[in-house]
């Protein structure tokens, strides 16, 4: 399995390792920056789902 991972990382025909790492860093940064907003959004969505499910 590790040989496949290493081979995939060495493959230069597709997306490079640097690009993947940069994308992950940006995504993690966005999650950290907007953590409180995301948490409140998810809580609001689940509260709405719970309240609406009782009417069904």
mmCIF entry with sequence, helices, sheets and N, C-alpha, C, O atoms, coordinates in Angstrom:
data_MODEL
# 
_entry.id   MODEL 
# 
_entity.id                         1 
_entity.type                       polymer 
_entity.pdbx_number_of_molecules   1 
# 
_entity_poly.entity_id                      1 
_entity_poly.type                           'polypeptide(L)' 
_entity_poly.nstd_linkage                   no 
_entity_poly.nstd_monomer                   no 
_entity_poly.pdbx_seq_one_letter_code       
;(UNK)(UNK)(UNK)(UNK)(UNK)(UNK)(UNK)(UNK)(UNK)(UNK)(UNK)(UNK)(UNK)(UNK)(UNK)(UNK)
(UNK)(UNK)(UNK)(UNK)(UNK)(UNK)(UNK)(UNK)(UNK)(UNK)(UNK)(UNK)(UNK)(UNK)(UNK)(UNK)
(UNK)(UNK)(UNK)(UNK)(UNK)(UNK)(UNK)(UNK)(UNK)(UNK)(UNK)(UNK)(UNK)(UNK)(UNK)(UNK)
(UNK)(UNK)(UNK)(UNK)(UNK)(UNK)(UNK)(UNK)
;
_entity_poly.pdbx_seq_one_letter_code_can   XXXXXXXXXXXXXXXXXXXXXXXXXXXXXXXXXXXXXXXXXXXXXXXXXXXXXXXX 
_entity_poly.pdbx_strand_id                 A 
# 
loop_
_entity_poly_seq.entity_id 
_entity_poly_seq.num 
_entity_poly_seq.mon_id 
_entity_poly_seq.hetero 
1 1  UNK n 
1 2  UNK n 
1 3  UNK n 
1 4  UNK n 
1 5  UNK n 
1 6  UNK n 
1 7  UNK n 
1 8  UNK n 
1 9  UNK n 
1 10 UNK n 
1 11 UNK n 
1 12 UNK n 
1 13 UNK n 
1 14 UNK n 
1 15 UNK n 
1 16 UNK n 
1 17 UNK n 
1 18 UNK n 
1 19 UNK n 
1 20 UNK n 
1 21 UNK n 
1 22 UNK n 
1 23 UNK n 
1 24 UNK n 
1 25 UNK n 
1 26 UNK n 
1 27 UNK n 
1 28 UNK n 
1 29 UNK n 
1 30 UNK n 
1 31 UNK n 
1 32 UNK n 
1 33 UNK n 
1 34 UNK n 
1 35 UNK n 
1 36 UNK n 
1 37 UNK n 
1 38 UNK n 
1 39 UNK n 
1 40 UNK n 
1 41 UNK n 
1 42 UNK n 
1 43 UNK n 
1 44 UNK n 
1 45 UNK n 
1 46 UNK n 
1 47 UNK n 
1 48 UNK n 
1 49 UNK n 
1 50 UNK n 
1 51 UNK n 
1 52 UNK n 
1 53 UNK n 
1 54 UNK n 
1 55 UNK n 
1 56 UNK n 
# 
_struct_asym.id          A 
_struct_asym.entity_id   1 
# 
loop_
_struct_conf.conf_type_id 
_struct_conf.id 
_struct_conf.pdbx_PDB_helix_id 
_struct_conf.beg_label_comp_id 
_struct_conf.beg_label_asym_id 
_struct_conf.beg_label_seq_id 
_struct_conf.pdbx_beg_PDB_ins_code 
_struct_conf.end_label_comp_id 
_struct_conf.end_label_asym_id 
_struct_conf.end_label_seq_id 
_struct_conf.pdbx_end_PDB_ins_code 
_struct_conf.beg_auth_comp_id 
_struct_conf.beg_auth_asym_id 
_struct_conf.beg_auth_seq_id 
_struct_conf.end_auth_comp_id 
_struct_conf.end_auth_asym_id 
_struct_conf.end_auth_seq_id 
_struct_conf.pdbx_PDB_helix_class 
_struct_conf.details 
_struct_conf.pdbx_PDB_helix_length 
HELX_P HELX_P1 AA1 UNK A 2  ? UNK A 10 ? UNK A 2  UNK A 10 1 ? 9  
HELX_P HELX_P2 AA2 UNK A 17 ? UNK A 33 ? UNK A 17 UNK A 33 1 ? 17 
HELX_P HELX_P3 AA3 UNK A 35 ? UNK A 53 ? UNK A 35 UNK A 53 1 ? 19 
# 
_struct_conf_type.id          HELX_P 
_struct_conf_type.criteria    ? 
_struct_conf_type.reference   ? 
# 
loop_
_atom_site.group_PDB 
_atom_site.id 
_atom_site.type_symbol 
_atom_site.label_atom_id 
_atom_site.label_alt_id 
_atom_site.label_comp_id 
_atom_site.label_asym_id 
_atom_site.label_entity_id 
_atom_site.label_seq_id 
_atom_site.pdbx_PDB_ins_code 
_atom_site.Cartn_x 
_atom_site.Cartn_y 
_atom_site.Cartn_z 
_atom_site.occupancy 
_atom_site.B_iso_or_equiv 
_atom_site.pdbx_formal_charge 
_atom_site.auth_seq_id 
_atom_site.auth_comp_id 
_atom_site.auth_asym_id 
_atom_site.auth_atom_id 
_atom_site.pdbx_PDB_model_num 
ATOM 1   N N  . UNK A 1 1  ? 0.828   -1.186 0.000   1.00 0.00 ? 1  UNK A N  1 
ATOM 2   C CA . UNK A 1 1  ? 0.000   0.000  0.000   1.00 0.00 ? 1  UNK A CA 1 
ATOM 3   C C  . UNK A 1 1  ? 0.874   1.251  0.000   1.00 0.00 ? 1  UNK A C  1 
ATOM 4   O O  . UNK A 1 1  ? 0.620   2.191  -0.754  1.00 0.00 ? 1  UNK A O  1 
ATOM 5   N N  . UNK A 1 2  ? 1.902   1.260  0.847   1.00 0.00 ? 2  UNK A N  1 
ATOM 6   C CA . UNK A 1 2  ? 2.779   2.438  0.894   1.00 0.00 ? 2  UNK A CA 1 
ATOM 7   C C  . UNK A 1 2  ? 3.496   2.637  -0.420  1.00 0.00 ? 2  UNK A C  1 
ATOM 8   O O  . UNK A 1 2  ? 3.795   3.768  -0.802  1.00 0.00 ? 2  UNK A O  1 
ATOM 9   N N  . UNK A 1 3  ? 3.776   1.547  -1.117  1.00 0.00 ? 3  UNK A N  1 
ATOM 10  C CA . UNK A 1 3  ? 4.442   1.667  -2.413  1.00 0.00 ? 3  UNK A CA 1 
ATOM 11  C C  . UNK A 1 3  ? 3.543   2.396  -3.404  1.00 0.00 ? 3  UNK A C  1 
ATOM 12  O O  . UNK A 1 3  ? 4.030   3.184  -4.214  1.00 0.00 ? 3  UNK A O  1 
ATOM 13  N N  . UNK A 1 4  ? 2.244   2.144  -3.350  1.00 0.00 ? 4  UNK A N  1 
ATOM 14  C CA . UNK A 1 4  ? 1.305   2.839  -4.232  1.00 0.00 ? 4  UNK A CA 1 
ATOM 15  C C  . UNK A 1 4  ? 1.240   4.323  -3.901  1.00 0.00 ? 4  UNK A C  1 
ATOM 16  O O  . UNK A 1 4  ? 1.183   5.164  -4.798  1.00 0.00 ? 4  UNK A O  1 
ATOM 17  N N  . UNK A 1 5  ? 1.248   4.641  -2.615  1.00 0.00 ? 5  UNK A N  1 
ATOM 18  C CA . UNK A 1 5  ? 1.206   6.047  -2.209  1.00 0.00 ? 5  UNK A CA 1 
ATOM 19  C C  . UNK A 1 5  ? 2.450   6.766  -2.691  1.00 0.00 ? 5  UNK A C  1 
ATOM 20  O O  . UNK A 1 5  ? 2.366   7.860  -3.251  1.00 0.00 ? 5  UNK A O  1 
ATOM 21  N N  . UNK A 1 6  ? 3.598   6.156  -2.476  1.00 0.00 ? 6  UNK A N  1 
ATOM 22  C CA . UNK A 1 6  ? 4.860   6.771  -2.903  1.00 0.00 ? 6  UNK A CA 1 
ATOM 23  C C  . UNK A 1 6  ? 4.887   6.899  -4.421  1.00 0.00 ? 6  UNK A C  1 
ATOM 24  O O  . UNK A 1 6  ? 5.325   7.922  -4.947  1.00 0.00 ? 6  UNK A O  1 
ATOM 25  N N  . UNK A 1 7  ? 4.428   5.881  -5.123  1.00 0.00 ? 7  UNK A N  1 
ATOM 26  C CA . UNK A 1 7  ? 4.400   5.936  -6.584  1.00 0.00 ? 7  UNK A CA 1 
ATOM 27  C C  . UNK A 1 7  ? 3.447   7.025  -7.071  1.00 0.00 ? 7  UNK A C  1 
ATOM 28  O O  . UNK A 1 7  ? 3.741   7.717  -8.045  1.00 0.00 ? 7  UNK A O  1 
ATOM 29  N N  . UNK A 1 8  ? 2.315   7.177  -6.399  1.00 0.00 ? 8  UNK A N  1 
ATOM 30  C CA . UNK A 1 8  ? 1.352   8.215  -6.773  1.00 0.00 ? 8  UNK A CA 1 
ATOM 31  C C  . UNK A 1 8  ? 1.934   9.596  -6.533  1.00 0.00 ? 8  UNK A C  1 
ATOM 32  O O  . UNK A 1 8  ? 1.727   10.508 -7.333  1.00 0.00 ? 8  UNK A O  1 
ATOM 33  N N  . UNK A 1 9  ? 2.661   9.752  -5.434  1.00 0.00 ? 9  UNK A N  1 
ATOM 34  C CA . UNK A 1 9  ? 3.264   11.045 -5.129  1.00 0.00 ? 9  UNK A CA 1 
ATOM 35  C C  . UNK A 1 9  ? 4.400   11.391 -6.094  1.00 0.00 ? 9  UNK A C  1 
ATOM 36  O O  . UNK A 1 9  ? 4.648   12.563 -6.378  1.00 0.00 ? 9  UNK A O  1 
ATOM 37  N N  . UNK A 1 10 ? 5.077   10.377 -6.587  1.00 0.00 ? 10 UNK A N  1 
ATOM 38  C CA . UNK A 1 10 ? 6.174   10.617 -7.525  1.00 0.00 ? 10 UNK A CA 1 
ATOM 39  C C  . UNK A 1 10 ? 5.679   10.836 -8.949  1.00 0.00 ? 10 UNK A C  1 
ATOM 40  O O  . UNK A 1 10 ? 6.414   11.356 -9.789  1.00 0.00 ? 10 UNK A O  1 
ATOM 41  N N  . UNK A 1 11 ? 4.441   10.442 -9.224  1.00 0.00 ? 11 UNK A N  1 
ATOM 42  C CA . UNK A 1 11 ? 3.878   10.592 -10.565 1.00 0.00 ? 11 UNK A CA 1 
ATOM 43  C C  . UNK A 1 11 ? 3.690   12.066 -10.887 1.00 0.00 ? 11 UNK A C  1 
ATOM 44  O O  . UNK A 1 11 ? 2.994   12.770 -10.155 1.00 0.00 ? 11 UNK A O  1 
ATOM 45  N N  . UNK A 1 12 ? 4.288   12.541 -11.951 1.00 0.00 ? 12 UNK A N  1 
ATOM 46  C CA . UNK A 1 12 ? 4.237   13.948 -12.306 1.00 0.00 ? 12 UNK A CA 1 
ATOM 47  C C  . UNK A 1 12 ? 3.248   14.242 -13.427 1.00 0.00 ? 12 UNK A C  1 
ATOM 48  O O  . UNK A 1 12 ? 3.204   15.364 -13.932 1.00 0.00 ? 12 UNK A O  1 
ATOM 49  N N  . UNK A 1 13 ? 2.466   13.266 -13.816 1.00 0.00 ? 13 UNK A N  1 
ATOM 50  C CA . UNK A 1 13 ? 1.552   13.482 -14.927 1.00 0.00 ? 13 UNK A CA 1 
ATOM 51  C C  . UNK A 1 13 ? 0.265   14.181 -14.504 1.00 0.00 ? 13 UNK A C  1 
ATOM 52  O O  . UNK A 1 13 ? -0.404  14.809 -15.324 1.00 0.00 ? 13 UNK A O  1 
ATOM 53  N N  . UNK A 1 14 ? -0.077  14.071 -13.232 1.00 0.00 ? 14 UNK A N  1 
ATOM 54  C CA . UNK A 1 14 ? -1.318  14.683 -12.750 1.00 0.00 ? 14 UNK A CA 1 
ATOM 55  C C  . UNK A 1 14 ? -1.027  15.867 -11.850 1.00 0.00 ? 14 UNK A C  1 
ATOM 56  O O  . UNK A 1 14 ? -0.081  16.626 -12.063 1.00 0.00 ? 14 UNK A O  1 
ATOM 57  N N  . UNK A 1 15 ? -1.864  16.000 -10.842 1.00 0.00 ? 15 UNK A N  1 
ATOM 58  C CA . UNK A 1 15 ? -1.678  17.071 -9.879  1.00 0.00 ? 15 UNK A CA 1 
ATOM 59  C C  . UNK A 1 15 ? -0.439  16.768 -9.050  1.00 0.00 ? 15 UNK A C  1 
ATOM 60  O O  . UNK A 1 15 ? -0.239  15.637 -8.606  1.00 0.00 ? 15 UNK A O  1 
ATOM 61  N N  . UNK A 1 16 ? 0.377   17.767 -8.848  1.00 0.00 ? 16 UNK A N  1 
ATOM 62  C CA . UNK A 1 16 ? 1.599   17.584 -8.079  1.00 0.00 ? 16 UNK A CA 1 
ATOM 63  C C  . UNK A 1 16 ? 1.356   17.594 -6.589  1.00 0.00 ? 16 UNK A C  1 
ATOM 64  O O  . UNK A 1 16 ? 0.308   18.028 -6.112  1.00 0.00 ? 16 UNK A O  1 
ATOM 65  N N  . UNK A 1 17 ? 2.339   17.111 -5.867  1.00 0.00 ? 17 UNK A N  1 
ATOM 66  C CA . UNK A 1 17 ? 2.252   17.037 -4.421  1.00 0.00 ? 17 UNK A CA 1 
ATOM 67  C C  . UNK A 1 17 ? 2.142   18.436 -3.825  1.00 0.00 ? 17 UNK A C  1 
ATOM 68  O O  . UNK A 1 17 ? 1.400   18.653 -2.866  1.00 0.00 ? 17 UNK A O  1 
ATOM 69  N N  . UNK A 1 18 ? 2.874   19.371 -4.389  1.00 0.00 ? 18 UNK A N  1 
ATOM 70  C CA . UNK A 1 18 ? 2.846   20.735 -3.873  1.00 0.00 ? 18 UNK A CA 1 
ATOM 71  C C  . UNK A 1 18 ? 1.445   21.324 -4.006  1.00 0.00 ? 18 UNK A C  1 
ATOM 72  O O  . UNK A 1 18 ? 0.962   21.992 -3.092  1.00 0.00 ? 18 UNK A O  1 
ATOM 73  N N  . UNK A 1 19 ? 0.806   21.081 -5.121  1.00 0.00 ? 19 UNK A N  1 
ATOM 74  C CA . UNK A 1 19 ? -0.547  21.594 -5.314  1.00 0.00 ? 19 UNK A CA 1 
ATOM 75  C C  . UNK A 1 19 ? -1.520  20.987 -4.313  1.00 0.00 ? 19 UNK A C  1 
ATOM 76  O O  . UNK A 1 19 ? -2.370  21.693 -3.770  1.00 0.00 ? 19 UNK A O  1 
ATOM 77  N N  . UNK A 1 20 ? -1.404  19.685 -4.064  1.00 0.00 ? 20 UNK A N  1 
ATOM 78  C CA . UNK A 1 20 ? -2.281  19.015 -3.110  1.00 0.00 ? 20 UNK A CA 1 
ATOM 79  C C  . UNK A 1 20 ? -2.063  19.577 -1.711  1.00 0.00 ? 20 UNK A C  1 
ATOM 80  O O  . UNK A 1 20 ? -3.024  19.841 -0.988  1.00 0.00 ? 20 UNK A O  1 
ATOM 81  N N  . UNK A 1 21 ? -0.809  19.757 -1.332  1.00 0.00 ? 21 UNK A N  1 
ATOM 82  C CA . UNK A 1 21 ? -0.506  20.300 -0.005  1.00 0.00 ? 21 UNK A CA 1 
ATOM 83  C C  . UNK A 1 21 ? -1.038  21.718 0.126   1.00 0.00 ? 21 UNK A C  1 
ATOM 84  O O  . UNK A 1 21 ? -1.591  22.067 1.169   1.00 0.00 ? 21 UNK A O  1 
ATOM 85  N N  . UNK A 1 22 ? -0.886  22.540 -0.898  1.00 0.00 ? 22 UNK A N  1 
ATOM 86  C CA . UNK A 1 22 ? -1.399  23.906 -0.844  1.00 0.00 ? 22 UNK A CA 1 
ATOM 87  C C  . UNK A 1 22 ? -2.920  23.931 -0.725  1.00 0.00 ? 22 UNK A C  1 
ATOM 88  O O  . UNK A 1 22 ? -3.473  24.727 0.033   1.00 0.00 ? 22 UNK A O  1 
ATOM 89  N N  . UNK A 1 23 ? -3.583  23.074 -1.463  1.00 0.00 ? 23 UNK A N  1 
ATOM 90  C CA . UNK A 1 23 ? -5.043  23.005 -1.376  1.00 0.00 ? 23 UNK A CA 1 
ATOM 91  C C  . UNK A 1 23 ? -5.474  22.598 0.026   1.00 0.00 ? 23 UNK A C  1 
ATOM 92  O O  . UNK A 1 23 ? -6.400  23.186 0.583   1.00 0.00 ? 23 UNK A O  1 
ATOM 93  N N  . UNK A 1 24 ? -4.810  21.595 0.605   1.00 0.00 ? 24 UNK A N  1 
ATOM 94  C CA . UNK A 1 24 ? -5.145  21.164 1.961   1.00 0.00 ? 24 UNK A CA 1 
ATOM 95  C C  . UNK A 1 24 ? -4.902  22.264 2.978   1.00 0.00 ? 24 UNK A C  1 
ATOM 96  O O  . UNK A 1 24 ? -5.705  22.454 3.891   1.00 0.00 ? 24 UNK A O  1 
ATOM 97  N N  . UNK A 1 25 ? -3.795  22.994 2.830   1.00 0.00 ? 25 UNK A N  1 
ATOM 98  C CA . UNK A 1 25 ? -3.487  24.086 3.763   1.00 0.00 ? 25 UNK A CA 1 
ATOM 99  C C  . UNK A 1 25 ? -4.553  25.167 3.680   1.00 0.00 ? 25 UNK A C  1 
ATOM 100 O O  . UNK A 1 25 ? -4.994  25.686 4.706   1.00 0.00 ? 25 UNK A O  1 
ATOM 101 N N  . UNK A 1 26 ? -4.967  25.509 2.472   1.00 0.00 ? 26 UNK A N  1 
ATOM 102 C CA . UNK A 1 26 ? -5.999  26.533 2.299   1.00 0.00 ? 26 UNK A CA 1 
ATOM 103 C C  . UNK A 1 26 ? -7.321  26.068 2.909   1.00 0.00 ? 26 UNK A C  1 
ATOM 104 O O  . UNK A 1 26 ? -7.980  26.840 3.605   1.00 0.00 ? 26 UNK A O  1 
ATOM 105 N N  . UNK A 1 27 ? -7.717  24.822 2.659   1.00 0.00 ? 27 UNK A N  1 
ATOM 106 C CA . UNK A 1 27 ? -8.967  24.308 3.214   1.00 0.00 ? 27 UNK A CA 1 
ATOM 107 C C  . UNK A 1 27 ? -8.941  24.269 4.735   1.00 0.00 ? 27 UNK A C  1 
ATOM 108 O O  . UNK A 1 27 ? -9.917  24.649 5.382   1.00 0.00 ? 27 UNK A O  1 
ATOM 109 N N  . UNK A 1 28 ? -7.834  23.813 5.310   1.00 0.00 ? 28 UNK A N  1 
ATOM 110 C CA . UNK A 1 28 ? -7.715  23.773 6.768   1.00 0.00 ? 28 UNK A CA 1 
ATOM 111 C C  . UNK A 1 28 ? -7.743  25.186 7.336   1.00 0.00 ? 28 UNK A C  1 
ATOM 112 O O  . UNK A 1 28 ? -8.360  25.428 8.373   1.00 0.00 ? 28 UNK A O  1 
ATOM 113 N N  . UNK A 1 29 ? -7.079  26.113 6.665   1.00 0.00 ? 29 UNK A N  1 
ATOM 114 C CA . UNK A 1 29 ? -7.097  27.504 7.108   1.00 0.00 ? 29 UNK A CA 1 
ATOM 115 C C  . UNK A 1 29 ? -8.495  28.089 7.092   1.00 0.00 ? 29 UNK A C  1 
ATOM 116 O O  . UNK A 1 29 ? -8.887  28.794 8.023   1.00 0.00 ? 29 UNK A O  1 
ATOM 117 N N  . UNK A 1 30 ? -9.249  27.805 6.044   1.00 0.00 ? 30 UNK A N  1 
ATOM 118 C CA . UNK A 1 30 ? -10.624 28.305 5.952   1.00 0.00 ? 30 UNK A CA 1 
ATOM 119 C C  . UNK A 1 30 ? -11.505 27.723 7.051   1.00 0.00 ? 30 UNK A C  1 
ATOM 120 O O  . UNK A 1 30 ? -12.338 28.426 7.623   1.00 0.00 ? 30 UNK A O  1 
ATOM 121 N N  . UNK A 1 31 ? -11.321 26.450 7.340   1.00 0.00 ? 31 UNK A N  1 
ATOM 122 C CA . UNK A 1 31 ? -12.106 25.822 8.407   1.00 0.00 ? 31 UNK A CA 1 
ATOM 123 C C  . UNK A 1 31 ? -11.763 26.450 9.749   1.00 0.00 ? 31 UNK A C  1 
ATOM 124 O O  . UNK A 1 31 ? -12.652 26.701 10.562  1.00 0.00 ? 31 UNK A O  1 
ATOM 125 N N  . UNK A 1 32 ? -10.489 26.705 9.985   1.00 0.00 ? 32 UNK A N  1 
ATOM 126 C CA . UNK A 1 32 ? -10.080 27.320 11.253  1.00 0.00 ? 32 UNK A CA 1 
ATOM 127 C C  . UNK A 1 32 ? -10.622 28.740 11.363  1.00 0.00 ? 32 UNK A C  1 
ATOM 128 O O  . UNK A 1 32 ? -11.101 29.140 12.424  1.00 0.00 ? 32 UNK A O  1 
ATOM 129 N N  . UNK A 1 33 ? -10.551 29.499 10.282  1.00 0.00 ? 33 UNK A N  1 
ATOM 130 C CA . UNK A 1 33 ? -11.006 30.888 10.307  1.00 0.00 ? 33 UNK A CA 1 
ATOM 131 C C  . UNK A 1 33 ? -12.518 30.966 10.532  1.00 0.00 ? 33 UNK A C  1 
ATOM 132 O O  . UNK A 1 33 ? -12.989 31.785 11.321  1.00 0.00 ? 33 UNK A O  1 
ATOM 133 N N  . UNK A 1 34 ? -13.271 30.120 9.843   1.00 0.00 ? 34 UNK A N  1 
ATOM 134 C CA . UNK A 1 34 ? -14.725 30.198 9.881   1.00 0.00 ? 34 UNK A CA 1 
ATOM 135 C C  . UNK A 1 34 ? -15.349 29.116 10.763  1.00 0.00 ? 34 UNK A C  1 
ATOM 136 O O  . UNK A 1 34 ? -16.496 28.724 10.547  1.00 0.00 ? 34 UNK A O  1 
ATOM 137 N N  . UNK A 1 35 ? -14.604 28.634 11.748  1.00 0.00 ? 35 UNK A N  1 
ATOM 138 C CA . UNK A 1 35 ? -15.082 27.538 12.585  1.00 0.00 ? 35 UNK A CA 1 
ATOM 139 C C  . UNK A 1 35 ? -16.370 27.899 13.318  1.00 0.00 ? 35 UNK A C  1 
ATOM 140 O O  . UNK A 1 35 ? -17.316 27.110 13.321  1.00 0.00 ? 35 UNK A O  1 
ATOM 141 N N  . UNK A 1 36 ? -16.422 29.059 13.930  1.00 0.00 ? 36 UNK A N  1 
ATOM 142 C CA . UNK A 1 36 ? -17.611 29.421 14.697  1.00 0.00 ? 36 UNK A CA 1 
ATOM 143 C C  . UNK A 1 36 ? -18.825 29.612 13.788  1.00 0.00 ? 36 UNK A C  1 
ATOM 144 O O  . UNK A 1 36 ? -19.936 29.218 14.146  1.00 0.00 ? 36 UNK A O  1 
ATOM 145 N N  . UNK A 1 37 ? -18.621 30.210 12.621  1.00 0.00 ? 37 UNK A N  1 
ATOM 146 C CA . UNK A 1 37 ? -19.725 30.392 11.687  1.00 0.00 ? 37 UNK A CA 1 
ATOM 147 C C  . UNK A 1 37 ? -20.235 29.049 11.170  1.00 0.00 ? 37 UNK A C  1 
ATOM 148 O O  . UNK A 1 37 ? -21.442 28.834 11.054  1.00 0.00 ? 37 UNK A O  1 
ATOM 149 N N  . UNK A 1 38 ? -19.296 28.145 10.860  1.00 0.00 ? 38 UNK A N  1 
ATOM 150 C CA . UNK A 1 38 ? -19.698 26.827 10.374  1.00 0.00 ? 38 UNK A CA 1 
ATOM 151 C C  . UNK A 1 38 ? -20.452 26.054 11.447  1.00 0.00 ? 38 UNK A C  1 
ATOM 152 O O  . UNK A 1 38 ? -21.443 25.383 11.159  1.00 0.00 ? 38 UNK A O  1 
ATOM 153 N N  . UNK A 1 39 ? -19.977 26.151 12.684  1.00 0.00 ? 39 UNK A N  1 
ATOM 154 C CA . UNK A 1 39 ? -20.636 25.445 13.781  1.00 0.00 ? 39 UNK A CA 1 
ATOM 155 C C  . UNK A 1 39 ? -22.055 25.952 13.986  1.00 0.00 ? 39 UNK A C  1 
ATOM 156 O O  . UNK A 1 39 ? -22.984 25.159 14.140  1.00 0.00 ? 39 UNK A O  1 
ATOM 157 N N  . UNK A 1 40 ? -22.226 27.262 13.989  1.00 0.00 ? 40 UNK A N  1 
ATOM 158 C CA . UNK A 1 40 ? -23.573 27.805 14.178  1.00 0.00 ? 40 UNK A CA 1 
ATOM 159 C C  . UNK A 1 40 ? -24.479 27.469 12.996  1.00 0.00 ? 40 UNK A C  1 
ATOM 160 O O  . UNK A 1 40 ? -25.665 27.205 13.190  1.00 0.00 ? 40 UNK A O  1 
ATOM 161 N N  . UNK A 1 41 ? -23.947 27.474 11.787  1.00 0.00 ? 41 UNK A N  1 
ATOM 162 C CA . UNK A 1 41 ? -24.734 27.113 10.613  1.00 0.00 ? 41 UNK A CA 1 
ATOM 163 C C  . UNK A 1 41 ? -25.218 25.670 10.695  1.00 0.00 ? 41 UNK A C  1 
ATOM 164 O O  . UNK A 1 41 ? -26.388 25.388 10.439  1.00 0.00 ? 41 UNK A O  1 
ATOM 165 N N  . UNK A 1 42 ? -24.322 24.763 11.050  1.00 0.00 ? 42 UNK A N  1 
ATOM 166 C CA . UNK A 1 42 ? -24.692 23.351 11.153  1.00 0.00 ? 42 UNK A CA 1 
ATOM 167 C C  . UNK A 1 42 ? -25.712 23.149 12.267  1.00 0.00 ? 42 UNK A C  1 
ATOM 168 O O  . UNK A 1 42 ? -26.659 22.381 12.099  1.00 0.00 ? 42 UNK A O  1 
ATOM 169 N N  . UNK A 1 43 ? -25.537 23.824 13.403  1.00 0.00 ? 43 UNK A N  1 
ATOM 170 C CA . UNK A 1 43 ? -26.506 23.693 14.492  1.00 0.00 ? 43 UNK A CA 1 
ATOM 171 C C  . UNK A 1 43 ? -27.874 24.209 14.070  1.00 0.00 ? 43 UNK A C  1 
ATOM 172 O O  . UNK A 1 43 ? -28.894 23.595 14.384  1.00 0.00 ? 43 UNK A O  1 
ATOM 173 N N  . UNK A 1 44 ? -27.903 25.334 13.359  1.00 0.00 ? 44 UNK A N  1 
ATOM 174 C CA . UNK A 1 44 ? -29.167 25.884 12.884  1.00 0.00 ? 44 UNK A CA 1 
ATOM 175 C C  . UNK A 1 44 ? -29.858 24.930 11.915  1.00 0.00 ? 44 UNK A C  1 
ATOM 176 O O  . UNK A 1 44 ? -31.071 24.737 11.985  1.00 0.00 ? 44 UNK A O  1 
ATOM 177 N N  . UNK A 1 45 ? -29.094 24.344 11.028  1.00 0.00 ? 45 UNK A N  1 
ATOM 178 C CA . UNK A 1 45 ? -29.658 23.392 10.057  1.00 0.00 ? 45 UNK A CA 1 
ATOM 179 C C  . UNK A 1 45 ? -30.246 22.186 10.773  1.00 0.00 ? 45 UNK A C  1 
ATOM 180 O O  . UNK A 1 45 ? -31.357 21.759 10.458  1.00 0.00 ? 45 UNK A O  1 
ATOM 181 N N  . UNK A 1 46 ? -29.503 21.626 11.745  1.00 0.00 ? 46 UNK A N  1 
ATOM 182 C CA . UNK A 1 46 ? -30.012 20.456 12.458  1.00 0.00 ? 46 UNK A CA 1 
ATOM 183 C C  . UNK A 1 46 ? -31.219 20.795 13.327  1.00 0.00 ? 46 UNK A C  1 
ATOM 184 O O  . UNK A 1 46 ? -32.127 19.975 13.461  1.00 0.00 ? 46 UNK A O  1 
ATOM 185 N N  . UNK A 1 47 ? -31.247 21.982 13.915  1.00 0.00 ? 47 UNK A N  1 
ATOM 186 C CA . UNK A 1 47 ? -32.420 22.389 14.684  1.00 0.00 ? 47 UNK A CA 1 
ATOM 187 C C  . UNK A 1 47 ? -33.649 22.504 13.788  1.00 0.00 ? 47 UNK A C  1 
ATOM 188 O O  . UNK A 1 47 ? -34.748 22.104 14.172  1.00 0.00 ? 47 UNK A O  1 
ATOM 189 N N  . UNK A 1 48 ? -33.453 23.050 12.597  1.00 0.00 ? 48 UNK A N  1 
ATOM 190 C CA . UNK A 1 48 ? -34.566 23.186 11.658  1.00 0.00 ? 48 UNK A CA 1 
ATOM 191 C C  . UNK A 1 48 ? -35.040 21.806 11.195  1.00 0.00 ? 48 UNK A C  1 
ATOM 192 O O  . UNK A 1 48 ? -36.242 21.562 11.087  1.00 0.00 ? 48 UNK A O  1 
ATOM 193 N N  . UNK A 1 49 ? -34.106 20.921 10.929  1.00 0.00 ? 49 UNK A N  1 
ATOM 194 C CA . UNK A 1 49 ? -34.473 19.561 10.512  1.00 0.00 ? 49 UNK A CA 1 
ATOM 195 C C  . UNK A 1 49 ? -35.263 18.874 11.618  1.00 0.00 ? 49 UNK A C  1 
ATOM 196 O O  . UNK A 1 49 ? -36.267 18.212 11.355  1.00 0.00 ? 49 UNK A O  1 
ATOM 197 N N  . UNK A 1 50 ? -34.806 19.035 12.855  1.00 0.00 ? 50 UNK A N  1 
ATOM 198 C CA . UNK A 1 50 ? -35.488 18.395 13.985  1.00 0.00 ? 50 UNK A CA 1 
ATOM 199 C C  . UNK A 1 50 ? -36.889 18.962 14.174  1.00 0.00 ? 50 UNK A C  1 
ATOM 200 O O  . UNK A 1 50 ? -37.839 18.212 14.398  1.00 0.00 ? 50 UNK A O  1 
ATOM 201 N N  . UNK A 1 51 ? -37.020 20.274 14.086  1.00 0.00 ? 51 UNK A N  1 
ATOM 202 C CA . UNK A 1 51 ? -38.341 20.863 14.290  1.00 0.00 ? 51 UNK A CA 1 
ATOM 203 C C  . UNK A 1 51 ? -39.285 20.545 13.135  1.00 0.00 ? 51 UNK A C  1 
ATOM 204 O O  . UNK A 1 51 ? -40.479 20.338 13.354  1.00 0.00 ? 51 UNK A O  1 
ATOM 205 N N  . UNK A 1 52 ? -38.772 20.505 11.917  1.00 0.00 ? 52 UNK A N  1 
ATOM 206 C CA . UNK A 1 52 ? -39.621 20.206 10.757  1.00 0.00 ? 52 UNK A CA 1 
ATOM 207 C C  . UNK A 1 52 ? -39.982 18.726 10.686  1.00 0.00 ? 52 UNK A C  1 
ATOM 208 O O  . UNK A 1 52 ? -41.028 18.376 10.140  1.00 0.00 ? 52 UNK A O  1 
ATOM 209 N N  . UNK A 1 53 ? -39.129 17.847 11.231  1.00 0.00 ? 53 UNK A N  1 
ATOM 210 C CA . UNK A 1 53 ? -39.420 16.420 11.148  1.00 0.00 ? 53 UNK A CA 1 
ATOM 211 C C  . UNK A 1 53 ? -40.607 16.033 12.030  1.00 0.00 ? 53 UNK A C  1 
ATOM 212 O O  . UNK A 1 53 ? -41.273 15.029 11.779  1.00 0.00 ? 53 UNK A O  1 
ATOM 213 N N  . UNK A 1 54 ? -40.864 16.825 13.052  1.00 0.00 ? 54 UNK A N  1 
ATOM 214 C CA . UNK A 1 54 ? -41.999 16.497 13.920  1.00 0.00 ? 54 UNK A CA 1 
ATOM 215 C C  . UNK A 1 54 ? -43.340 16.773 13.228  1.00 0.00 ? 54 UNK A C  1 
ATOM 216 O O  . UNK A 1 54 ? -44.367 16.245 13.652  1.00 0.00 ? 54 UNK A O  1 
ATOM 217 N N  . UNK A 1 55 ? -43.345 17.581 12.185  1.00 0.00 ? 55 UNK A N  1 
ATOM 218 C CA . UNK A 1 55 ? -44.591 17.871 11.473  1.00 0.00 ? 55 UNK A CA 1 
ATOM 219 C C  . UNK A 1 55 ? -44.947 16.811 10.432  1.00 0.00 ? 55 UNK A C  1 
ATOM 220 O O  . UNK A 1 55 ? -46.060 16.796 9.905   1.00 0.00 ? 55 UNK A O  1 
ATOM 221 N N  . UNK A 1 56 ? -44.015 15.946 10.148  1.00 0.00 ? 56 UNK A N  1 
ATOM 222 C CA . UNK A 1 56 ? -44.249 14.909 9.115   1.00 0.00 ? 56 UNK A CA 1 
ATOM 223 C C  . UNK A 1 56 ? -45.021 13.742 9.688   1.00 0.00 ? 56 UNK A C  1 
ATOM 224 O O  . UNK A 1 56 ? -45.308 12.782 8.974   1.00 0.00 ? 56 UNK A O  1 
# 
